[in-house]
Amino acid sequence: MNILITGASGFVGSQLTQILSHQHQLTLLTRHPEKTSAHLGAHHDYLSSLDELANLDSFDAVINLAGEPIAGKRWSHSQKQAICHSRWSITNQLATLIAASTNPPSTFISASAVGYYGVQTNNKVDELTEISPQNQAEFTHKVCQRWEQEALKAATDITRVCIIRIGVVLGAKGGALAKMVPPFKLGLGGPIANGEQGMSWIHLDDLTGLIIFLLTQPKTSGVYNACAPNPVSNQVFTKALGKALHRPTVIPAPAFALKIALGEMSTILIDGQYVVPTRALTEGFTFTYPTIDNALHQLFK
């Protein structure tokens, strides 16, 4: 297949690119083509802007992973705008290009996040599926809701749209663990707030595997929770990470301190969700790392 990938230079996109490059022709959208080419290989085609395309007739599939990191900086007004624009604009452009195509891609896989569900109040442990109600007051819900709406505009009888609501992605060379591991290795790790909030996570290998599953299964469409089947509390996650690193986990991060340091962005750490991948499991996807212990053991063995 000839596949267009946005966000290919990111944590998830770079691994997915390496896997798909063995069997497919890839075109990668990146703000820095030369830098990305040096990292991912000169044998791919590169675009610096979707404005270079009049349509997507030459592509069999599109995988949209682009977006400003939601936890990269404090949520100032300008940062919120960057988070929204980086997701909504490019997704809208892709849907518009698909609509302008005479022979459009058969598959459009577009990222979203478990932040779509907002936060579970009072740290409820009720499991959330793809059809669960959401807390519409949350910034993360508003971001994801429109993100998904823009992607769904591409759906036709010819083009199927798959939306993946991604949890915390665990990998050895980046993502959330890149920020978590250094203090844990120093013995400074501990639960966040009361530790009861849900953490919906997924091993990087399972996330790329799910994307490829959706890419190659022509009957799949709609929303899929891209997280492991066993979400855990922050306290359980903390203990599992300490165990994998052979370090103590006794120094908590108080909620009030996080609110002072991070402002509104602290909600993604203090609050959480217990999200399960009901549709992926029902439709035949098998997780290689379904539990937090075996995922972290593989990453730090």
C-alpha positions in Angstrom: 0.0 0.0 0.0 0.9 3.6 -0.5 0.3 5.2 2.9 0.4 8.9 4.1 1.4 9.3 7.8 1.2 12.5 9.7 3.1 12.8 13.0 5.6 10.3 11.7 8.5 11.8 13.6 6.8 11.4 17.0 7.2 8.7 19.6 4.4 6.5 18.1 4.8 7.5 14.5 8.5 6.8 14.3 8.1 3.2 15.4 5.0 2.7 13.2 7.0 4.0 10.3 9.8 1.6 10.9 7.4 -1.3 11.0 5.4 -0.4 7.9 8.4 0.5 5.8 9.2 -3.2 5.3 6.1 -3.8 3.2 4.6 -0.4 2.2 5.5 2.8 0.4 5.3 5.7 2.9 4.9 9.4 2.5 5.6 11.2 5.8 4.3 14.7 6.7 6.8 16.5 8.9 7.7 20.1 9.7 11.4 19.2 9.3 11.8 16.8 6.3 15.6 16.8 6.3 15.9 16.1 10.0 13.2 13.4 9.9 14.8 11.9 6.8 18.1 11.5 8.6 16.2 9.7 11.4 13.7 7.6 9.6 15.5 7.1 6.2 15.8 8.8 2.9 13.9 6.1 1.1 10.5 7.6 2.1 8.8 10.5 0.4 8.4 13.6 2.6 6.0 16.5 2.7 6.4 19.7 4.8 2.8 20.7 4.3 -0.5 19.3 3.1 -0.8 22.3 0.9 1.5 20.4 -1.5 -1.3 18.1 -2.3 -4.5 18.7 -4.3 -6.1 15.4 -3.4 -5.2 12.0 -2.0 -5.8 10.0 -5.1 -2.3 8.4 -4.9 -2.8 7.0 -1.4 -4.4 3.8 -0.3 -4.5 4.8 3.4 -3.9 7.7 5.7 -2.7 7.5 9.3 -3.1 10.7 11.2 -1.0 10.9 14.4 -0.2 14.6 14.4 -0.7 16.8 17.4 1.1 19.1 19.9 1.9 17.1 23.0 -0.9 17.7 25.5 1.4 17.5 28.5 4.4 19.3 27.0 3.8 22.7 28.6 1.5 24.5 31.1 -1.9 25.1 29.6 -1.7 28.8 28.9 -4.2 30.3 26.5 -1.7 30.2 23.7 -0.8 26.6 24.5 -4.4 25.5 24.5 -4.8 27.1 21.1 -1.7 25.2 19.8 -3.1 21.9 21.2 -6.4 22.4 19.5 -5.1 23.9 16.2 -2.4 21.1 15.7 -5.2 18.5 15.9 -8.2 20.1 14.4 -6.6 21.9 11.4 -4.6 19.0 10.0 -7.5 16.6 10.5 -9.9 18.9 8.7 -7.3 19.3 5.9 -7.1 15.6 5.5 -10.9 15.1 5.4 -11.1 17.9 2.8 -8.4 16.3 0.6 -10.2 13.0 0.8 -13.4 14.6 -0.3 -11.6 16.2 -3.2 -10.2 12.9 -4.4 -11.6 11.0 -7.4 -10.0 7.8 -6.1 -9.8 8.5 -2.3 -8.0 6.3 0.2 -10.0 3.3 1.4 -8.8 3.8 5.0 -8.4 6.8 7.3 -7.1 6.0 10.8 -7.1 9.1 13.0 -5.8 9.5 16.6 -7.8 10.8 19.5 -7.3 10.2 23.2 -9.0 8.7 26.3 -9.2 12.3 27.4 -12.4 12.2 25.3 -14.2 10.8 28.3 -13.2 13.7 30.6 -12.4 12.6 34.1 -14.2 10.2 36.3 -15.4 12.1 39.3 -14.6 10.9 42.8 -12.1 8.4 41.2 -14.9 6.0 40.3 -13.5 2.7 39.1 -16.4 2.0 36.6 -14.9 0.8 33.3 -15.5 3.1 30.3 -16.1 1.6 26.9 -16.4 3.2 23.5 -20.1 4.0 24.2 -19.8 5.3 27.7 -20.9 8.9 28.5 -18.3 11.6 28.9 -17.7 14.6 31.1 -18.2 17.4 28.6 -16.9 20.1 30.8 -13.3 19.0 30.5 -10.8 20.7 28.1 -9.5 17.3 27.0 -13.0 16.2 26.0 -13.6 19.4 24.0 -10.3 18.8 22.2 -11.0 15.2 21.4 -14.7 15.7 20.5 -13.9 18.1 17.7 -10.8 16.2 16.7 -13.0 13.2 16.1 -15.7 15.2 14.4 -13.2 16.5 11.9 -12.0 13.0 11.1 -15.5 11.5 10.7 -16.2 14.0 7.9 -14.0 11.8 5.7 -16.3 8.8 6.1 -18.0 7.6 2.9 -19.0 4.4 1.2 -15.4 4.3 -0.2 -13.4 5.6 2.8 -13.8 4.0 6.2 -12.7 6.0 9.2 -11.2 4.4 12.4 -10.6 6.6 15.4 -8.2 5.4 18.1 -8.7 6.9 21.6 -5.1 6.4 22.9 -4.2 6.0 26.6 -0.8 6.6 28.2 1.7 5.0 25.8 4.5 3.0 27.4 7.8 2.6 25.6 11.4 2.3 26.5 12.7 5.3 24.5 10.2 8.1 25.0 6.6 8.9 25.8 5.4 9.1 29.4 8.1 6.9 30.8 10.8 9.2 29.6 9.5 11.7 32.2 8.6 9.2 34.9 11.7 7.0 35.0 14.5 9.5 36.0 13.0 10.4 39.4 12.0 6.8 40.1 15.6 5.7 39.5 16.7 8.2 42.1 14.2 6.7 44.6 11.9 9.8 44.4 8.9 8.0 42.8 5.6 7.8 44.5 1.8 8.0 43.9 0.2 11.1 42.6 -2.4 12.7 44.9 -4.4 9.9 46.6 -3.3 7.4 43.9 -6.8 6.2 43.3 -7.3 7.8 39.9 -7.4 5.5 36.9 -4.5 5.1 34.4 -5.5 3.8 31.0 -2.2 2.7 29.4 -0.9 0.7 26.4 2.4 -0.8 25.5 3.8 0.9 22.4 4.0 -2.5 20.6 0.3 -3.1 21.2 -0.6 0.4 20.0 1.3 0.0 16.7 -0.1 -3.5 16.4 -3.7 -2.2 16.8 -3.1 0.5 14.2 -1.9 -2.2 11.8 -4.8 -4.4 12.7 -7.2 -1.6 11.8 -5.3 -0.9 8.6 -5.5 -4.5 7.4 -9.0 -5.4 8.5 -11.4 -3.9 6.0 -14.5 -4.4 8.1 -13.3 -2.2 11.0 -14.6 1.3 11.4 -15.6 3.8 14.1 -14.1 4.4 17.5 -11.7 2.1 19.2 -10.2 2.5 22.7 -6.4 2.1 22.2 -5.5 1.0 25.7 -4.7 -2.3 27.5 -7.6 -4.4 28.8 -6.5 -3.9 32.4 -6.4 -0.2 33.4 -5.0 0.4 36.9 -5.0 3.0 39.6 -2.1 5.4 39.8 -1.0 3.7 43.0 -0.9 0.3 41.4 1.0 1.7 38.4 3.5 3.4 40.7 4.2 0.2 42.6 4.6 -1.8 39.4 7.1 0.8 38.0 9.1 0.8 41.2 9.2 -3.0 41.1 10.4 -3.1 37.5 13.1 -0.6 38.3 14.0 -2.1 41.7 13.3 1.2 43.4 11.2 2.3 46.4 8.0 4.3 45.7 7.2 6.1 48.9 7.4 9.8 48.1 4.0 11.1 47.0 3.2 14.1 44.8 0.5 16.1 46.7 -2.4 17.3 44.6 -2.1 20.9 45.9 1.5 21.1 44.8 0.7 19.8 41.3 -2.1 22.3 41.0 0.3 25.2 41.9 3.0 23.9 39.6 1.0 22.9 36.6 -2.3 24.8 36.9 -5.2 23.3 34.9 -2.9 20.8 33.3 -2.6 19.0 36.6 -6.1 17.5 36.0 -4.6 14.9 33.7 -2.4 13.7 36.5 -4.7 14.1 39.5 -7.9 12.8 37.8 -8.1 9.9 35.4 -10.2 7.2 33.7 -10.5 3.4 33.7 -10.9 2.8 30.0 -11.2 -0.6 28.4 -10.8 -1.6 24.7 -14.1 -3.4 24.3 -14.3 -3.1 20.5 -10.7 -4.2 19.8 -11.2 -7.3 21.9 -14.6 -8.1 20.4 -13.3 -7.8 16.8 -10.3 -10.1 17.4 -7.3 -8.0 18.3 -4.9 -9.8 20.8 -2.8 -7.7 23.2 0.7 -8.9 23.7 1.0 -7.0 27.0 -2.4 -7.0 28.7 -1.2 -6.3 32.2 1.0 -3.6 33.6 3.4 -6.0 35.2 4.2 -7.9 32.0 4.4 -4.6 30.0 6.9 -3.0 32.4 8.9 -6.2 32.8 9.4 -6.3 29.0 10.5 -2.7 28.9 13.0 -2.9 31.7 14.2 -6.5 31.6 
